[in-house]
């Protein structure tokens, strides 16, 4: 068992209660590392640039949709640097 303020990871999300007592859910570090690895692997594949971009677009769209119910500011801020948006 752990305190809610310590947080826990479940199904790719990090759940915790901050110091003001507000419940937060964000993508877990492991989930972020997984999407980062998928994007890098797709980019390094031997496919054409157009095919790689379509595949990455699909991966990011799915990741964002899955995490749409959590703290979206942190979720989308995490992924933006990978795509050259930051």
RADAZI-V670018 format. One record per residue. SS is DSSP state (hx for helix, st for strand, lp for the rest). D_FIRST is the distance of its C-alpha to the first C-alpha in Angstrom with 2 decimals. Layout:
ss: (SS:SS)
d_first: (D_FIRST:D_FIRST)
//
This chain:
ss: (lp:lp:lp:lp:lp:lp:lp:st:st:st:lp:lp:st:st:st:st:st:lp:lp:lp:lp:lp:st:st:st:st:st:lp:hx:hx:hx:hx:hx:hx:hx:hx:hx:hx:hx:hx:hx:hx:hx:lp:lp:lp:lp:lp:hx:hx:hx:hx:hx:hx:hx:hx:hx:hx:hx:hx:hx:hx:hx:hx:hx:hx:lp:lp:lp:lp:lp:hx:hx:hx:hx:hx:hx:hx:hx:hx:hx:hx:hx:lp:lp:lp)
d_first: (0.00:3.75:6.97:9.31:11.83:10.26:10.50:9.83:12.73:13.95:17.62:18.96:17.63:15.45:13.88:13.40:14.84:17.56:18.86:21.23:18.65:19.77:17.59:18.51:18.37:20.22:20.98:18.64:20.35:20.51:22.18:24.60:25.48:26.21:28.58:30.19:30.88:32.31:34.59:35.81:36.49:38.39:40.37:41.37:42.48:46.21:46.63:48.82:47.51:47.79:45.82:43.07:42.83:42.69:39.86:37.87:38.62:37.22:34.01:33.46:34.38:31.80:29.06:30.03:30.24:26.78:25.36:27.75:25.16:22.98:24.18:27.45:28.78:26.24:26.30:30.06:30.44:28.44:30.82:34.08:34.82:34.77:37.48:39.63:39.01:37.76)
//
